[in-house]
């Protein structure tokens, strides 16, 4: 399977945590669509951590309209600094606010 569209499935933070666990073992999924699933900051941070540490196949991720704030945006920024394969990240329709990323 190279694509998984779970748009409008109300998976919540717990579902995102389960997906994050799966992503650490994934080597085939290229596109993951999670629009409008209420994953919130906790779910987003779990996904970001999974993508920062071990996933090397995902090229597109939609996290649009999930109640994500600047708190989780920090985790996404950190992930983007180390993930070489993710080319497209959709975080539209979230209230990220002003996010300042610090260089290490």
N, C-alpha and C positions, 0 to 999 in steps of 0.2 A: 504494500500500500504506500503510495507516494503522497496522497492528499487525504486530509481529514477535516471535514467541515461540521463543527458542532455549534454553529450559530444559533442563537435563541434556544438553548437547551437548559438554561438555568443550572449549570454545573456548580456554581458557587466556588468559594475558596477551597473547600475540601476536594471537589472534583479537579480543580487546578493543581492541587498538591499531588493527587494521583497521576495526573498527566505529566507533571514535572518528573516524578519518579520514572515513568515510562520513557520520557525523553532522554534520560541519562543512559538508557540502553538502546536507543533508537539509532539505526544506521540507514534507514530507507525513507522515512517521512521527510518530505520536502516542503510541504505547505500545510499549515495548521491554522484554521479559522475559528476563532473563539469569540466573535463579536456578540455583544449583549448576553453575557453569562453571569454577571454579577460576581466576578472573581475577586474584586476589590484588591486592596494593597497586598494582603497576605498571599493570595493566589498568584498575583503578578510577581511578587518577590520570589516565590518558589519556582516559577517558570524561569525567571531571569537567572537564578542561581544554577538551575539545571543547564541552561544554555551557555552559561559562562564556564561551567566546569568540564562538561564532557560531550555535549552534542556537536556533531560535525556534519550533519546532513541537512538540517532545516534551513531553508533559504527565505521563507516567507512566513510571517506570523501576524495575525490580526488580533489585537486586544482592544478594539474599538468599543466604546460605550460599555465599560465594565466597572465604573466607579473607582477608577484608579486615580490617585493623587500624586503630588510631588514626592511623597515618601517612597512610593514604588518606582517613580521615575529615576530616582537615584540608583536603584538596583538595576534598572534597564540600562542606564548609562555605563555602569560598571561592566555589565555583560557585554555591551557593544564594544567596549575597549579590548576585550579578549576574544570575542567570537569572530572568526574570519569568514563564516559561511552565510550568516543571516544578511540578506540584501534588502529585504523589505520588511518594515515594522510599522504597523498601523496602530496608532494610539489616539486616533481622532475621537471626539465626543467624550473625552474624559476631562476632568478638571485638574490638570497637572500644575497649574500655577506657574510661578517663576522658579525654574530649577537651575541651580548652579552646581556644575560638576567640578570637582577638584582633581587636578592631575596628581598622580602619585610619583 
